[in-house]
Amino acid sequence: MPTSSVLSLPHRATKIVLGVLLVLAPMAFCASLEAQQSHAGKERSQWQREDVAVFRDDFLARDRAFTPEARAIAERRLAKLERQPVDPTIFAVELCRIAALADNGHTQCLPNGVGHDVCRGVAALGFEQSPWCPLRTPDFEIPDFNAVPIAFFAFGRDFNVVGAGAGDADLLGARLVAVEDRPIERIVPLLRSFTGGTAAHRDQGAAGVLASPQQLHAVGLSHSADAVRYTFIALGGKKVSRVFSARSSSKAAAWHRLPDPEKESWAFQEPEKPFRFRDAPEIDGVVVQLRRTFDADDRKIADFLEESEAKRQSLGRRHVVLDMRFNGGGNFLLIRDFMARWPARAPGRFFVLTSRQTFSAAIASIAYLKQAGKKRVTIVGEPVGDRMMFFSDGLPVRLPHSGRYFLPAVVRMDYSDGCRKYDDCAAMIAQPGLPAATGALPMLGPVDRLPITVPTLEPDIPAPWTIGAWVNAKDPMMEAVMASMVEPGD
């Protein structure tokens, strides 16, 4: 989601924005409203045509990530929807997949609650007349897509079970091998069509789609919109087939997950805390964990970082491990100056832990640290969740009849070459003196320009998450850091 225009959103709205980045995890259960109802007396063909028109004018025309070729494909698919009205859920799925044609992680279709809360935050700032976030009330809402009580996570090319109800806890860690007898490797390309961005980011989205019978049914991967049959290879090697049915959140019971809360590594502990610190004498360092890049209700992120650096100095530690693996973004301007100056304050090495969940403002923050610290900053783990150039900083557009929200991306973020070749970059990273684009929400005050020129954030030390690490409560990234520190010369 936007890395900078959310600067002036209230914390609640910004918090919801982060929910988008954590990739819109479709683990929330669907609402009870029947989407098949007619829309305020209008024929389905009429309201769908009107929603398509708003999607085209207010979302597609504003989003800058679409290439001319992708935009032409989107137009053809929109024209088909105008000619051939479809089931409301299929309509919503198709619009989400059209948005994904932008191939941009920040161009998104949003869950209804996320879009609503972000727009309420915008309205609270007095931007009611903005073309973004129209406050009109739709005649009805197509509910968020349903889900079955199972959660998948992408490990490399595999999708494994990381959450399940008590009755299916035997599947924890199991590898998904088929959906309705279709081998998983054959349907991955279709699953990746729901989300734009890198393959790893698309697979994050695919993990949510796999748990949603409605979305699978809409693209022909499930026989039913209410249930789906999976085939797994369990941890012990046994092949298991099981049918899961969608149910409401009110029926959710005893949820089991990986890593096991009773034995999980430090990185997963205290999930309610957005910022964490610990001493790490075994590497003559400290570990600083940022799970998001915006203030908590009771603590500013910049204050936490200052306190962490003061503790490092008081302890006399040389090195810093910055854990950004679960950081889906927020507002990098809150910590930009700190990141740019941190290497000058700490004498040792910086190890930055990254994963496919490291996204948006988290990427920018790491890039500022890397730009300042150069070879002293070592990236450990998995590639971050987006490219070094993408588009972002839009605000939601709501369709008038179905109530669905879509997030266009309106400014360029070029972290690889400092926006030297473009005049549509966000002002805060644009080259001084060059033209810049304007985000959806104006900044409340001047912002200094500080371009980023970091060609890559690919891991210097690859150490990916594995299902084995989650099952056995291991932390391969921290193990890689420790191994690096005992190498000759360290």
Order of alpha helices (4+ residues) and beta strands (2+ residues): alpha-alpha-alpha-alpha-beta-alpha-beta-beta-beta-beta-alpha-alpha-alpha-beta-beta-beta-beta-beta-alpha-beta-alpha-beta-alpha-beta-beta-beta-beta-beta-beta-alpha-alpha
